Amino acid sequence: MKKIALLGAGHIGQTIARLLRDSGDYHVSVFDRSAQALAHVRENADAVYELTDSDTGTLQKAIAGYDAVVNALPYTMATSAATAAVAAGCHYFDLTEDVAATHAIAQLAEGANTALMPQCGLAPGFISIAAHHLAAAFDQVDVVKMRVGALPAFPTNSLKYNLTWSVDGLINEYCQPCEAIRDGASITVQPLEDLEHFSLDGVEYEAFNTSGGLGTLCETLAGRVRDLDYKSVRYPGHGALMKVLLGELRLKDDQETLKTLLKRAVPSTLQDVVLVFVVVSGLRSGVLTQEVFARKIFAERNNGHSASAIQITTASAVCAAVDLFFAGKLPQRGFIRQEQIALPEFLANRFGQAYAHSTHIESLS
């Protein structure tokens, strides 16, 4: 039985703990600074430990002797947690969407005796696995479009949004520059820009640039794709209101106030839906062809527990990565990219089946 040190007892951490522990193959110890958060995860963990601090030295001592660290803390802790994992001789997995943190972890992985695999969630994470799989089937790849939305099932406010995951992560992806490839060149584009509209199953949506969702695909597909981008999906009007908050009211420069406002005024919800779709076009056997991968994942209320769609997709993705790693399906040391996971193996995995069993979307317009 593998010993897992899970850092973070929030909503996602609670689901990760339950999935890994219920599998019967993992002993899960959860670490957090909040006694209240640990109280919520206690029934789904083998052990819980309240951290007195979250500096690198404290983390290193806490995780010593574990086979792997799964980091479900805010993105600001990613580099410190990865550094502690390397020093403690533990394999490392996280959910960060932060580009700078991922680059720092890649440097830590150089010469490391253990494996480091960041960005193991939904986006970045699963979306890169799906996009890479589709692109690999083309002789020449022209366009890769990656779109993901974590949305309230019943939007009622002007933002048409509810808090379904980390407020820190949400603001980070709305404020940081975004990577893309256009006309074969790697470029940086601005968040909340390049607005587009589309309909799916009769529902209208918008999508715009956000940071981090591409993971490492810009590097992996450099020189092989003409255009590549990632956008977050929201209900129409959300992007314009966020531009007012971040730009005109200048809350981009006062993110603590923005976090306070959002937490106070925007309710959280477990009644959400996750949209995932990838469109790849290019040449196959000399014919211009398009392939689409699309899924819709809903919240669950069964088996004695409730889980939001974002909890299910994020936790299932990182658990599948851990599972495939210990099954020998991935490199056992150094930096591991999400796209090194084969999509069929992911969907066949006991945790990855959360995506395989979701609603298949037959058409996009």
C-alpha positions as CSV (number, residue, x, y, z in Angstrom):
1,M,0.0,0.0,0.0
2,K,1.4,3.4,-1.1
3,K,1.6,6.1,1.5
4,I,0.3,9.5,0.3
5,A,0.8,12.8,2.0
6,L,-2.1,15.0,0.8
7,L,-1.5,18.7,1.4
8,G,-4.8,20.6,1.7
9,A,-8.1,19.7,3.2
10,G,-10.4,21.9,1.1
11,H,-13.2,20.8,-1.2
12,I,-10.9,19.3,-3.7
13,G,-8.6,17.8,-1.1
14,Q,-11.5,16.1,0.6
15,T,-12.6,14.4,-2.6
16,I,-9.0,13.3,-3.4
17,A,-8.7,11.8,0.0
18,R,-12.0,9.9,-0.3
19,L,-11.2,8.5,-3.8
20,L,-7.6,7.3,-2.9
21,R,-8.6,5.9,0.4
22,D,-11.7,4.1,-0.9
23,S,-9.7,2.4,-3.6
24,G,-8.0,0.3,-0.9
25,D,-4.5,0.8,-2.4
26,Y,-3.5,4.0,-0.7
27,H,-2.9,5.1,2.9
28,V,-3.8,8.8,3.0
29,S,-2.6,11.3,5.5
30,V,-3.9,14.8,5.2
31,F,-2.1,18.0,6.3
32,D,-3.5,21.4,6.6
33,R,-3.1,24.5,8.8
34,S,-6.9,24.7,9.5
35,A,-8.3,22.4,12.2
36,Q,-11.8,23.2,10.8
37,A,-10.9,22.0,7.3
38,L,-9.2,18.8,8.8
39,A,-12.4,18.1,10.7
40,H,-14.3,17.8,7.4
41,V,-11.8,15.4,5.8
42,R,-11.2,13.2,8.9
43,E,-13.7,10.5,7.9
44,N,-12.1,10.1,4.5
45,A,-8.5,9.9,5.6
46,D,-6.3,7.4,7.5
47,A,-4.7,10.3,9.5
48,V,-4.9,14.1,9.7
49,Y,-2.2,16.5,10.9
50,E,-2.5,20.1,11.7
51,L,0.5,22.0,10.5
52,T,1.9,24.8,12.6
53,D,3.4,26.4,9.6
54,S,3.6,25.9,5.8
55,D,7.2,26.9,5.1
56,T,9.4,24.5,3.1
57,G,11.2,23.2,6.1
58,T,8.1,22.3,8.0
59,L,6.6,20.6,5.0
60,Q,9.7,18.6,4.4
61,K,9.7,17.2,8.0
62,A,5.9,16.5,7.8
63,I,6.1,14.5,4.5
64,A,9.3,12.5,5.2
65,G,8.8,8.8,4.7
66,Y,5.8,9.1,2.3
67,D,5.9,7.6,-1.2
68,A,4.2,10.6,-2.8
69,V,2.9,14.1,-2.1
70,V,-0.4,15.3,-3.6
71,N,-0.5,19.1,-3.3
72,A,-4.1,20.5,-3.2
73,L,-3.0,23.8,-1.6
74,P,-3.4,27.2,-3.3
75,Y,-1.1,27.8,-6.3
76,T,1.1,30.1,-4.3
77,M,2.3,27.1,-2.3
78,A,3.3,25.0,-5.3
79,T,6.9,25.8,-5.6
80,S,7.5,25.4,-1.8
81,A,5.7,22.1,-1.6
82,A,7.6,20.7,-4.6
83,T,10.9,21.8,-3.1
84,A,10.0,20.1,0.1
85,A,9.0,16.9,-1.8
86,V,12.3,16.8,-3.6
87,A,14.2,17.3,-0.4
88,A,12.2,14.6,1.4
89,G,12.6,12.1,-1.5
90,C,8.9,12.0,-2.4
91,H,7.2,11.9,-5.8
92,Y,5.2,15.0,-6.3
93,F,1.8,15.8,-7.9
94,D,-0.2,19.0,-7.9
95,L,-3.1,21.0,-9.4
96,T,-1.5,24.3,-10.1
97,E,-2.5,26.5,-13.1
98,D,0.3,28.9,-12.4
99,V,2.8,29.1,-15.3
100,A,5.7,30.5,-13.2
101,A,5.3,27.8,-10.6
102,T,5.2,25.1,-13.3
103,H,8.5,26.4,-14.8
104,A,10.1,26.4,-11.3
105,I,9.0,22.8,-10.7
106,A,10.4,21.8,-14.1
107,Q,13.8,23.2,-13.0
108,L,13.5,21.3,-9.7
109,A,13.0,18.1,-11.6
110,E,16.3,18.4,-13.4
111,G,18.5,15.7,-11.9
112,A,15.9,14.8,-9.3
113,N,15.7,11.1,-8.2
114,T,11.9,11.4,-7.9
115,A,9.1,12.4,-10.3
116,L,7.4,15.7,-10.3
117,M,4.1,16.1,-12.1
118,P,2.3,19.4,-11.7
119,Q,-0.9,20.6,-13.3
120,C,-2.8,17.3,-12.8
121,G,-6.3,18.7,-12.6
122,L,-8.9,19.5,-15.2
123,A,-7.4,22.5,-17.0
124,P,-4.4,22.3,-17.0
125,G,-4.5,18.6,-16.8
126,F,-7.0,16.4,-18.6
127,I,-7.6,18.9,-21.3
128,S,-4.0,18.6,-22.4
129,I,-4.3,14.8,-22.5
130,A,-7.3,15.0,-24.7
131,A,-5.9,17.6,-27.0
132,H,-2.6,15.8,-27.5
133,H,-4.3,12.5,-28.2
134,L,-6.4,14.1,-31.0
135,A,-3.5,16.0,-32.5
136,A,-1.3,12.9,-32.6
137,A,-3.7,11.3,-35.2
138,F,-3.1,14.1,-37.8
139,D,-0.3,14.2,-40.3
140,Q,-0.4,18.0,-40.2
141,V,-2.0,19.9,-37.4
142,D,-3.4,23.3,-38.3
143,V,-5.6,24.4,-35.3
144,V,-6.1,23.1,-31.7
145,K,-8.8,24.8,-29.7
146,M,-9.2,23.9,-26.0
147,R,-12.2,25.0,-24.1
148,V,-13.2,24.3,-20.5
149,G,-15.9,25.7,-18.3
150,A,-16.8,25.1,-14.6
151,L,-20.2,26.7,-14.4
152,P,-23.2,26.9,-12.1
153,A,-26.1,24.8,-13.3
154,F,-28.5,27.5,-12.2
155,P,-26.9,31.0,-12.7
156,T,-29.0,33.7,-11.0
157,N,-26.7,36.8,-10.5
158,S,-25.4,39.4,-13.0
159,L,-22.0,37.6,-13.2
160,K,-23.9,34.4,-14.1
161,Y,-21.4,32.7,-12.0
162,N,-21.0,30.9,-8.6
163,L,-17.8,30.0,-6.8
164,T,-17.1,26.4,-7.6
165,W,-13.4,26.2,-6.9
166,S,-10.5,28.2,-5.5
167,V,-11.0,32.0,-5.6
168,D,-7.2,32.4,-5.7
169,G,-6.9,30.2,-8.7
170,L,-9.8,32.0,-10.4
171,I,-8.3,35.4,-10.0
172,N,-4.9,34.2,-11.0
173,E,-6.1,32.8,-14.4
174,Y,-8.1,36.1,-15.0
175,C,-5.0,38.3,-14.3
176,Q,-1.9,36.6,-15.6
177,P,-0.7,36.6,-19.3
178,C,-1.7,33.6,-21.4
179,E,0.3,31.4,-23.7
180,A,-0.7,30.6,-27.2
181,I,0.6,29.7,-30.7
182,R,-0.4,31.7,-33.7
183,D,0.9,31.3,-37.2
184,G,3.4,28.8,-35.8
185,A,5.0,31.2,-33.3
186,S,4.7,31.1,-29.5
187,I,3.1,34.3,-28.2
188,T,1.6,35.8,-25.1
189,V,-2.0,37.0,-25.1
190,Q,-4.0,38.9,-22.5
191,P,-6.6,37.3,-20.3
192,L,-10.3,38.1,-20.9
193,E,-9.5,38.9,-24.5
194,D,-10.3,37.2,-27.8
195,L,-14.0,36.8,-26.9
196,E,-16.0,34.2,-28.8
197,H,-19.6,32.9,-28.6
198,F,-21.0,29.5,-29.3
199,S,-23.9,27.3,-28.4
200,L,-23.9,23.8,-27.0
201,D,-27.0,21.6,-26.4
202,G,-29.1,24.7,-27.1
203,V,-27.3,26.8,-24.4
204,E,-25.4,30.0,-25.3
205,Y,-21.8,30.4,-24.0
206,E,-18.9,32.7,-24.3
207,A,-15.2,31.9,-24.1
208,F,-12.1,34.1,-23.6
209,N,-8.4,33.8,-22.8
210,T,-7.3,32.7,-19.4
211,S,-3.9,31.8,-18.0
212,G,-2.5,28.3,-17.4
213,G,-5.0,26.0,-19.1
214,L,-2.6,25.0,-21.9
215,G,-0.2,23.4,-19.4
216,T,3.0,22.5,-21.3
217,L,1.3,21.9,-24.7
218,C,2.9,25.1,-26.2
219,E,6.3,23.5,-25.7
220,T,5.2,20.0,-26.7
221,L,3.5,21.1,-29.9
222,A,6.0,23.8,-30.9
223,G,6.8,23.5,-34.6
224,R,3.9,21.0,-35.1
225,V,0.8,23.3,-34.9
226,R,-0.1,26.5,-36.7
227,D,-2.6,27.8,-34.1
228,L,-3.1,26.6,-30.5
229,D,-5.1,28.3,-27.7
230,Y,-7.0,27.8,-24.5
231,K,-10.1,29.6,-23.3
232,S,-12.4,29.4,-20.3
233,V,-16.1,29.0,-21.0
234,R,-18.7,31.2,-19.2
235,Y,-22.2,32.3,-19.7
236,P,-22.6,35.5,-21.9
237,G,-21.8,38.8,-20.2
238,H,-19.4,37.4,-17.5
239,G,-16.2,38.5,-19.2
240,A,-17.4,42.1,-19.7
241,L,-18.3,42.5,-16.0
242,M,-15.0,41.0,-15.0
243,K,-13.2,43.5,-17.2
244,V,-15.0,46.3,-15.3
245,L,-13.9,44.9,-12.0
246,L,-10.3,44.2,-12.9
247,G,-9.7,47.0,-15.3
248,E,-12.0,50.0,-14.8
249,L,-12.2,49.6,-11.0
250,R,-8.5,48.6,-10.9
251,L,-9.0,45.5,-8.7
252,K,-6.4,43.7,-10.7
253,D,-4.0,45.8,-8.6
254,D,-5.8,45.0,-5.4
255,Q,-6.5,41.4,-5.6
256,E,-7.1,40.9,-1.9
257,T,-10.0,43.3,-2.0
258,L,-11.4,41.5,-5.1
259,K,-11.2,38.1,-3.3
260,T,-13.0,39.6,-0.3
261,L,-15.7,41.0,-2.6
262,L,-16.2,37.7,-4.5
263,K,-16.3,35.6,-1.3
264,R,-18.8,37.9,0.3
265,A,-21.1,38.5,-2.7
266,V,-20.9,35.4,-4.9
267,P,-22.3,32.3,-3.4
268,S,-20.5,29.0,-3.7
269,T,-22.4,26.0,-5.1
270,L,-22.1,22.2,-5.5
271,Q,-24.8,22.3,-8.2
272,D,-22.4,22.8,-11.2
273,V,-21.6,21.4,-14.6
274,V,-18.2,21.1,-16.3
275,L,-17.9,21.4,-20.0
276,V,-14.8,20.0,-21.8
277,F,-14.2,20.2,-25.5
278,V,-11.3,20.1,-27.8
279,V,-11.4,20.8,-31.6
280,V,-8.4,19.8,-33.7
281,S,-8.3,20.3,-37.5
282,G,-5.6,19.6,-40.1
283,L,-4.5,17.1,-42.7
284,R,-5.0,13.4,-42.5
285,S,-4.0,11.3,-45.5
286,G,-4.1,14.5,-47.5
287,V,-7.7,15.4,-46.5
288,L,-8.6,18.5,-44.4
289,T,-10.3,16.9,-41.4
290,Q,-11.7,18.0,-38.0
291,E,-11.9,15.9,-34.8
292,V,-13.8,16.9,-31.7
293,F,-13.6,15.5,-28.1
294,A,-16.5,16.8,-25.9
295,R,-17.8,15.9,-22.5
296,K,-20.3,17.3,-20.0
297,I,-19.8,16.3,-16.4
298,F,-22.4,16.9,-13.7
299,A,-22.4,17.1,-9.9
300,E,-23.2,13.9,-8.0
301,R,-25.5,13.3,-5.0
302,N,-25.3,9.6,-4.2
303,N,-23.4,6.9,-2.3
304,G,-23.9,8.9,0.9
305,H,-21.9,11.9,-0.4
306,S,-22.3,15.0,-2.5
307,A,-19.6,16.2,-5.0
308,S,-19.6,19.1,-7.4
309,A,-18.6,18.5,-11.0
310,I,-15.4,20.5,-10.5
311,Q,-14.5,18.3,-7.4
312,I,-15.2,15.2,-9.4
313,T,-13.2,16.2,-12.5
314,T,-10.2,17.7,-10.6
315,A,-9.9,15.1,-8.0
316,S,-10.4,12.2,-10.5
317,A,-7.7,13.6,-12.8
318,V,-5.0,13.8,-10.1
319,C,-5.9,10.5,-8.7
320,A,-5.7,8.9,-12.1
321,A,-2.2,10.5,-12.6
322,V,-1.1,9.0,-9.3
323,D,-2.6,5.6,-10.1
324,L,-1.0,5.4,-13.6
325,F,2.3,6.5,-12.2
326,F,2.4,3.8,-9.5
327,A,1.3,1.3,-12.2
328,G,4.4,2.0,-14.1
329,K,2.6,3.8,-17.0
330,L,4.6,7.0,-16.6
331,P,8.3,7.9,-16.2
332,Q,9.5,7.3,-12.7
333,R,11.7,10.3,-12.3
334,G,12.1,13.9,-13.5
335,F,9.5,16.2,-14.9
336,I,6.3,14.6,-16.3
337,R,4.0,16.5,-18.6
338,Q,0.2,15.8,-18.6
339,E,0.3,14.9,-22.3
340,Q,2.6,12.0,-21.6
341,I,-0.5,10.2,-20.3
342,A,-2.3,8.3,-23.1
343,L,-6.0,9.2,-23.3
344,P,-7.2,5.6,-23.6
345,E,-5.3,4.6,-20.5
346,F,-6.6,7.6,-18.6
347,L,-10.2,6.9,-19.5
348,A,-9.8,3.2,-18.7
349,N,-8.4,4.0,-15.3
350,R,-10.7,3.5,-12.3
351,F,-10.5,7.2,-11.4
352,G,-10.4,8.5,-15.0
353,Q,-13.6,6.7,-15.7
354,A,-15.4,9.8,-14.3
355,Y,-14.7,11.4,-17.7
356,A,-15.5,8.3,-19.7
357,H,-18.9,8.0,-18.1
358,S,-19.9,11.6,-18.5
359,T,-22.4,12.8,-21.1
360,H,-21.0,12.7,-24.7
361,I,-21.8,15.8,-26.6
362,E,-22.6,14.9,-30.2
363,S,-22.5,18.3,-31.9
364,L,-21.2,21.8,-31.4
365,S,-22.4,24.9,-33.2
